[in-house]
Amino acid sequence: MKEDFLHHVWQFKKFDIANLKTTKGESIQILNSGQYLQLAGPDFFNAQLIIGNQKWAGNVEIHLKSSDWYVHHHEKDSNYDSVILHVVWEHDVPVFRKDNSEIPTLELKEHVVLSDLHKYQSLISQKSWIYCENDIGKVDDFVFKNWQERLFFERLERKSIEIVKLLQDSNNDWEAVLFCLLAKNFGLNTNGILFQNMAKSIPFSVIRKESFSVENLEALFFGQANMLEANFQDNYIKKLQQDYNYQIHKYQIPKKMFEKVEFFKHRPDNFPTIRLAQLAALYHKEQNLFSKIISISKISDIYNLFKVEVSSYWETHYNFDKVSVLKKKKLSIAFIDLILLNTIIPVRFTYEQSLKKENAQEIINFVEVIEPEKNIIVDKFSAIGIVAKNAFETQSLLQLKKEYCEAKKCLECAIGIHLLKN
């Protein structure tokens, strides 16, 4: 038994509400069970009850045992002074206010229908992956699709927090924010933070000024990522070293000491050298990238925008000083899809939110034409019968798994609530 089940029981009145009495024998009528805000303080705010012959308006606190009131030190917290009813599974001790009056207590265990308790216990019993894996396929399609939409936008809102912080740090320069987020995206999981820190360390005004030369951008990116420190034999890399030293002196850019870039476990096309060369090529090819991204209405135009190739040196190299077979090394559609999901769509969402523009359906339409992501979580959902048809659905499933399944928030999840109701 967990408190979240009792929250669920009280919120949805999943108990016999006839002939309710306090532990002192006073009758209880529930006019309004209160608002479940999940904030600091009592569990339910602004409840309305009739206890005995007196109508009360105030807050309701819920515990497994009455004594938990003292275990949690509520007697010392003024937020709990306005509690009008203490709802517990088991009453073991009386609880008193500061004026020594006893807080009315409702003991629930005699009022909850056993079948509801069994459903809850069945739902949270240990499974091989997630609690509802045996029943999630039975959820009503209307409920599931509405919940997917909510999950998708929860995920976008979480991503927008980072974007807003970057905006504050860059004096609301959307182009600079986009550059930092793209750098993080190009670094993938292993080098993403390092690439983003590299991008933050270069004033975007410098990127604007030097974008006429892909070599100058490469010099800045490789240099600030601490990748030009060795003694190289290759004349091109020696030139990058010279250009980098000239630029940091010209623009007074402080050198940063970041962790060493990671090559291990990457396929050659994902080497940090290639990804930074592609990022340099993108900003050499496209000026005012943010403005273009915001104005685009078709996903095919995004793919065209990101059609970039590395400079000639990197066509025959994957690493410094080591020649390889000639290859153009374009950005793949799958990689552009990652950029769309992790950068472009969150940036568009945050930007249009800042303008108070309603863009929910437009964003959904955009994401629904992107191929579903391929990862272990999506594969696991597919194995239990939830097969995603597009990236809108995979993004929703990732949010569901991370924020609800892993956190065991079944009773805050529309799927869990639906299964308990049915």
C-alpha positions as CSV (number, residue, x, y, z in Angstrom):
1,M,0.0,0.0,0.0
2,K,1.3,3.5,-0.9
3,E,0.0,6.9,-0.2
4,D,-0.6,7.6,-3.9
5,F,-3.3,5.0,-4.0
6,L,-5.1,6.8,-1.1
7,H,-4.7,10.0,-3.1
8,H,-6.4,8.3,-6.0
9,V,-9.1,6.8,-3.8
10,W,-9.9,10.2,-2.3
11,Q,-9.6,12.2,-5.5
12,F,-12.0,10.0,-7.5
13,K,-14.1,8.9,-4.5
14,K,-13.3,5.3,-5.0
15,F,-14.9,4.3,-1.7
16,D,-18.3,3.9,-0.1
17,I,-19.2,7.5,0.7
18,A,-22.4,6.6,2.4
19,N,-22.4,6.7,6.2
20,L,-18.9,8.1,6.5
21,K,-17.9,8.8,10.1
22,T,-14.8,10.1,11.9
23,T,-13.0,7.9,14.3
24,K,-15.0,9.9,17.0
25,G,-18.3,8.9,15.4
26,E,-19.2,12.2,13.7
27,S,-20.8,12.0,10.3
28,I,-18.9,13.2,7.2
29,Q,-20.4,14.5,4.0
30,I,-18.0,15.3,1.1
31,L,-19.2,18.4,-0.8
32,N,-15.9,18.9,-2.6
33,S,-12.8,16.6,-2.1
34,G,-10.4,19.5,-2.9
35,Q,-7.8,20.2,-5.5
36,Y,-4.9,17.8,-5.9
37,L,-2.1,20.2,-6.6
38,Q,0.9,18.1,-5.6
39,L,2.6,21.1,-4.1
40,A,4.3,21.6,-0.7
41,G,1.8,21.4,2.1
42,P,-1.4,19.4,2.5
43,D,-2.4,16.9,-0.3
44,F,-5.8,18.5,-1.2
45,F,-6.6,22.2,-1.0
46,N,-9.9,23.9,-0.6
47,A,-12.0,20.9,0.2
48,Q,-15.6,21.4,1.5
49,L,-17.0,19.0,4.0
50,I,-19.8,18.8,6.6
51,I,-18.5,17.1,9.8
52,G,-21.3,16.6,12.3
53,N,-23.5,19.7,11.9
54,Q,-20.6,22.0,11.0
55,K,-19.7,23.0,7.4
56,W,-15.9,23.3,6.9
57,A,-13.7,24.7,4.1
58,G,-10.0,23.9,4.2
59,N,-7.4,21.3,3.4
60,V,-7.2,17.5,3.6
61,E,-4.0,15.6,4.4
62,I,-3.7,11.9,3.6
63,H,-1.4,9.3,5.3
64,L,-1.2,5.5,5.6
65,K,-1.2,5.8,9.3
66,S,-2.3,8.6,11.6
67,S,1.1,8.6,13.3
68,D,2.7,9.6,10.0
69,W,1.6,13.1,10.8
70,Y,4.2,13.2,13.5
71,V,6.8,11.1,11.5
72,H,6.6,13.9,8.8
73,H,6.7,16.7,11.5
74,H,3.5,18.3,10.3
75,E,2.9,19.5,13.8
76,K,5.8,22.0,13.3
77,D,4.7,23.2,9.9
78,S,2.2,26.1,9.7
79,N,1.1,24.9,6.3
80,Y,-0.9,22.2,8.0
81,D,-2.8,24.5,10.4
82,S,-5.7,24.6,8.0
83,V,-6.2,20.9,7.7
84,I,-9.9,20.1,8.4
85,L,-9.7,16.3,7.9
86,H,-7.0,13.7,8.3
87,V,-7.7,10.8,5.9
88,V,-5.8,7.6,6.7
89,W,-5.8,3.9,5.9
90,E,-5.3,2.9,9.5
91,H,-5.9,5.1,12.6
92,D,-3.4,4.4,15.3
93,V,-3.0,7.7,17.2
94,P,-5.0,10.9,17.6
95,V,-3.5,14.0,16.0
96,F,-3.9,17.5,17.6
97,R,-3.8,21.1,16.4
98,K,-1.7,23.7,18.1
99,D,-4.7,24.7,20.2
100,N,-4.9,21.1,21.4
101,S,-8.2,20.4,19.5
102,E,-8.1,17.0,17.8
103,I,-8.1,16.9,13.9
104,P,-11.1,14.8,12.7
105,T,-9.8,11.6,11.2
106,L,-11.4,9.3,8.5
107,E,-10.2,5.7,8.5
108,L,-10.6,4.4,4.9
109,K,-9.8,0.7,5.1
110,E,-13.4,-0.3,5.9
111,H,-14.8,1.8,3.1
112,V,-12.6,0.9,0.0
113,V,-14.0,-1.8,-2.2
114,L,-11.8,-4.8,-2.2
115,S,-11.9,-5.3,-5.9
116,D,-10.3,-1.8,-6.3
117,L,-7.6,-2.6,-3.9
118,H,-6.9,-5.9,-5.8
119,K,-6.7,-4.0,-9.1
120,Y,-4.2,-1.6,-7.6
121,Q,-2.1,-4.4,-6.1
122,S,-2.2,-6.2,-9.4
123,L,-1.1,-3.1,-11.3
124,I,1.9,-2.3,-9.1
125,S,3.1,-5.9,-8.7
126,Q,6.5,-6.6,-10.1
127,K,6.6,-7.2,-13.9
128,S,9.5,-7.8,-16.2
129,W,9.6,-4.2,-17.5
130,I,6.7,-1.8,-16.6
131,Y,3.8,-2.4,-14.2
132,C,1.0,-2.3,-16.8
133,E,2.8,-4.3,-19.5
134,N,0.1,-7.1,-19.4
135,D,-2.8,-4.6,-19.7
136,I,-1.6,-1.5,-21.6
137,G,-2.9,-3.0,-24.9
138,K,-6.5,-3.0,-23.4
139,V,-6.6,0.8,-22.9
140,D,-9.3,2.6,-24.8
141,D,-7.8,4.1,-28.0
142,F,-9.4,7.5,-27.3
143,V,-7.8,7.6,-23.8
144,F,-4.4,6.4,-25.2
145,K,-4.2,9.0,-28.0
146,N,-5.2,11.9,-25.8
147,W,-2.6,10.9,-23.3
148,Q,0.0,10.6,-26.0
149,E,-0.6,14.2,-27.0
150,R,-0.3,15.3,-23.4
151,L,3.0,13.3,-23.0
152,F,4.4,14.8,-26.2
153,F,3.9,18.4,-25.0
154,E,5.1,17.6,-21.5
155,R,8.4,16.5,-23.2
156,L,8.5,19.6,-25.3
157,E,7.9,21.8,-22.2
158,R,10.7,20.1,-20.4
159,K,13.1,20.8,-23.3
160,S,11.9,24.4,-23.5
161,I,13.3,25.0,-19.9
162,E,16.9,24.6,-21.2
163,I,16.1,26.9,-24.2
164,V,14.7,29.6,-22.0
165,K,17.9,29.4,-19.8
166,L,20.1,29.7,-22.9
167,L,18.0,32.7,-24.0
168,Q,18.6,34.5,-20.7
169,D,22.4,33.8,-21.0
170,S,22.6,35.1,-24.6
171,N,20.5,38.3,-24.2
172,N,17.6,36.7,-26.1
173,D,19.7,35.9,-29.2
174,W,17.7,33.1,-30.8
175,E,20.4,32.5,-33.4
176,A,23.0,32.0,-30.7
177,V,20.7,29.6,-28.8
178,L,20.1,27.6,-31.9
179,F,23.8,27.3,-32.5
180,C,24.4,26.0,-28.9
181,L,21.6,23.4,-29.2
182,L,22.7,22.3,-32.6
183,A,26.3,21.9,-31.3
184,K,24.9,19.7,-28.5
185,N,22.9,17.7,-31.0
186,F,25.9,17.2,-33.3
187,G,27.9,15.9,-30.3
188,L,25.4,13.1,-29.7
189,N,25.2,11.6,-26.2
190,T,28.9,11.2,-25.7
191,N,30.2,14.6,-26.8
192,G,27.0,16.6,-26.7
193,I,27.8,18.6,-23.5
194,L,31.3,19.2,-24.5
195,F,30.2,20.5,-28.0
196,Q,27.6,22.7,-26.3
197,N,30.1,24.2,-24.0
198,M,32.4,24.8,-26.9
199,A,29.6,26.7,-28.7
200,K,28.9,28.8,-25.6
201,S,32.5,29.7,-25.3
202,I,32.5,31.4,-28.7
203,P,30.5,34.7,-29.0
204,F,27.9,34.1,-31.8
205,S,28.9,37.5,-33.3
206,V,32.2,35.8,-34.1
207,I,30.4,33.0,-35.9
208,R,28.5,35.5,-37.9
209,K,31.7,37.4,-38.9
210,E,33.7,34.2,-39.8
211,S,31.0,32.2,-41.6
212,F,32.4,33.3,-45.0
213,S,35.2,30.8,-44.5
214,V,34.5,27.1,-43.5
215,E,38.2,26.8,-42.6
216,N,37.9,29.6,-40.1
217,L,34.9,28.0,-38.5
218,E,36.6,24.6,-38.3
219,A,39.6,26.3,-36.7
220,L,37.4,27.9,-34.0
221,F,35.4,24.7,-33.4
222,F,38.3,22.3,-33.2
223,G,40.5,24.8,-31.3
224,Q,37.9,25.6,-28.6
225,A,37.1,21.8,-28.3
226,N,40.9,21.3,-27.4
227,M,41.4,19.2,-30.5
228,L,44.3,21.2,-32.0
229,E,46.7,20.8,-29.1
230,A,49.0,18.0,-30.6
231,N,51.9,18.4,-33.0
232,F,50.4,17.5,-36.3
233,Q,52.3,16.8,-39.6
234,D,49.4,17.7,-41.9
235,N,49.7,21.2,-43.4
236,Y,45.9,21.7,-43.3
237,I,45.7,21.1,-39.6
238,K,48.8,23.3,-39.1
239,K,46.9,26.0,-40.9
240,L,43.9,25.5,-38.7
241,Q,46.1,25.9,-35.6
242,Q,47.5,29.2,-37.0
243,D,44.0,30.4,-37.8
244,Y,42.7,29.5,-34.4
245,N,45.4,31.3,-32.5
246,Y,44.9,34.4,-34.7
247,Q,41.1,34.4,-34.1
248,I,41.2,34.0,-30.4
249,H,43.7,36.8,-30.2
250,K,41.7,39.0,-32.6
251,Y,38.4,38.5,-30.8
252,Q,39.9,38.0,-27.3
253,I,38.2,34.6,-26.9
254,P,39.5,32.8,-23.7
255,K,40.7,29.3,-24.2
256,K,38.6,26.7,-22.4
257,M,39.8,23.4,-21.0
258,F,37.1,20.8,-21.6
259,E,37.2,17.0,-21.3
260,K,38.8,15.1,-24.1
261,V,36.4,14.3,-27.0
262,E,35.2,10.7,-27.2
263,F,35.8,8.6,-30.3
264,F,35.2,5.2,-28.6
265,K,32.2,3.2,-29.7
266,H,31.4,5.7,-32.5
267,R,31.1,4.6,-36.1
268,P,33.5,6.7,-38.2
269,D,30.7,8.9,-39.6
270,N,29.9,9.9,-36.1
271,F,33.4,10.8,-35.1
272,P,33.6,14.2,-33.4
273,T,35.9,15.4,-36.1
274,I,33.3,14.7,-38.8
275,R,30.4,16.1,-36.8
276,L,32.2,19.4,-36.1
277,A,33.3,19.7,-39.7
278,Q,29.6,19.2,-40.7
279,L,28.5,21.9,-38.2
280,A,31.1,24.3,-39.6
281,A,29.9,23.5,-43.2
282,L,26.3,24.2,-42.1
283,Y,27.1,27.6,-40.7
284,H,29.3,28.4,-43.7
285,K,26.4,27.5,-46.1
286,E,23.5,29.0,-44.2
287,Q,23.4,32.5,-42.6
288,N,20.4,33.5,-40.4
289,L,19.6,29.8,-39.8
290,F,17.1,30.5,-37.1
291,S,15.0,32.8,-39.2
292,K,14.9,30.2,-42.0
293,I,13.9,27.4,-39.7
294,I,11.0,29.4,-38.2
295,S,9.7,30.3,-41.6
296,I,9.7,26.8,-43.0
297,S,6.3,25.1,-43.2
298,K,7.3,21.8,-44.9
299,I,9.6,19.2,-43.5
300,S,11.1,18.6,-46.9
301,D,12.5,22.1,-46.8
302,I,14.2,21.3,-43.5
303,Y,15.9,18.4,-45.1
304,N,17.1,20.6,-48.0
305,L,18.3,23.2,-45.5
306,F,20.5,20.6,-43.8
307,K,22.0,19.2,-47.0
308,V,25.6,19.9,-46.2
309,E,28.9,18.2,-47.1
310,V,32.2,18.4,-45.3
311,S,35.1,20.5,-46.6
312,S,37.4,18.8,-49.1
313,Y,39.9,17.8,-46.4
314,W,37.4,15.8,-44.5
315,E,36.2,14.0,-47.6
316,T,39.5,12.0,-47.3
317,H,39.9,12.0,-43.5
318,Y,38.1,10.8,-40.4
319,N,40.8,12.0,-38.1
320,F,43.8,14.4,-38.2
321,D,46.8,13.2,-40.1
322,K,45.2,9.9,-41.3
323,V,44.1,9.7,-44.9
324,S,41.0,7.6,-45.7
325,V,39.0,6.6,-48.8
326,L,37.1,9.5,-50.5
327,K,33.6,10.0,-49.1
328,K,31.3,13.1,-49.2
329,K,30.0,12.5,-45.6
330,K,26.6,14.2,-45.9
331,L,24.2,14.5,-43.0
332,S,21.8,11.5,-43.2
333,I,18.0,11.8,-43.1
334,A,18.1,9.8,-39.8
335,F,20.5,12.4,-38.3
336,I,18.5,15.3,-39.5
337,D,15.4,13.7,-37.9
338,L,17.4,13.7,-34.6
339,I,18.1,17.4,-35.1
340,L,14.4,18.0,-35.8
341,L,13.2,16.2,-32.7
342,N,15.9,17.5,-30.3
343,T,16.5,21.0,-31.5
344,I,14.3,22.4,-34.3
345,I,10.9,21.5,-33.0
346,P,11.6,22.4,-29.4
347,V,13.0,25.8,-30.5
348,R,10.0,26.5,-32.7
349,F,7.7,25.5,-29.9
350,T,9.5,27.7,-27.4
351,Y,9.7,30.7,-29.8
352,E,6.0,30.5,-30.7
353,Q,5.1,30.1,-27.1
354,S,7.0,33.3,-26.3
355,L,4.8,35.0,-28.9
356,K,1.7,33.6,-27.3
357,K,1.0,31.8,-30.6
358,E,-1.0,28.5,-30.5
359,N,1.0,26.0,-32.6
360,A,0.1,22.6,-31.1
361,Q,-1.5,21.0,-34.1
362,E,1.1,22.5,-36.5
363,I,3.8,20.8,-34.5
364,I,2.0,17.5,-34.3
365,N,1.5,17.5,-38.0
366,F,5.3,18.2,-38.4
367,V,6.3,15.3,-36.1
368,E,3.9,12.8,-37.4
369,V,5.7,12.6,-40.8
370,I,9.0,11.8,-39.2
371,E,10.0,8.2,-39.0
372,P,9.7,6.5,-35.6
373,E,12.9,6.5,-33.6
374,K,14.8,3.3,-33.1
375,N,16.0,2.6,-29.5
376,I,15.6,0.0,-26.8
377,I,12.6,1.7,-25.1
378,V,10.6,1.9,-28.4
379,D,11.5,-1.8,-29.1
380,K,10.3,-2.8,-25.6
381,F,7.0,-1.1,-26.1
382,S,6.7,-2.8,-29.5
383,A,7.3,-6.2,-27.8
384,I,4.3,-5.6,-25.5
385,G,2.0,-4.6,-28.4
386,I,2.5,-0.8,-28.5
387,V,3.9,-0.2,-32.0
388,A,4.8,3.4,-32.8
389,K,4.0,4.6,-36.3
390,N,5.9,7.9,-36.2
391,A,8.1,10.1,-34.1
392,F,5.2,11.8,-32.4
393,E,4.3,8.4,-30.9
394,T,7.9,7.5,-30.1
395,Q,8.5,10.8,-28.3
396,S,5.3,10.2,-26.3
397,L,6.5,6.7,-25.3
398,L,9.9,8.0,-24.2
399,Q,8.2,10.6,-22.0
400,L,5.8,7.9,-20.6
401,K,8.6,5.5,-19.7
402,K,11.0,8.1,-18.2
403,E,8.5,10.4,-16.3
404,Y,5.8,7.9,-15.3
405,C,6.8,4.2,-15.6
406,E,10.3,4.7,-14.1
407,A,9.0,7.1,-11.4
408,K,6.2,4.6,-10.7
409,K,3.6,7.3,-11.1
410,C,0.9,5.0,-12.2
411,L,-1.8,6.9,-10.4
412,E,-0.8,10.2,-12.2
413,C,-0.9,8.4,-15.5
414,A,-4.0,8.3,-17.7
415,I,-3.2,4.7,-18.5
416,G,-2.9,3.6,-14.9
417,I,-6.1,5.5,-13.9
418,H,-8.0,4.0,-16.8
419,L,-6.9,0.5,-15.9
420,L,-8.0,0.9,-12.3
421,K,-11.4,2.3,-13.4
422,N,-12.0,-0.6,-15.6
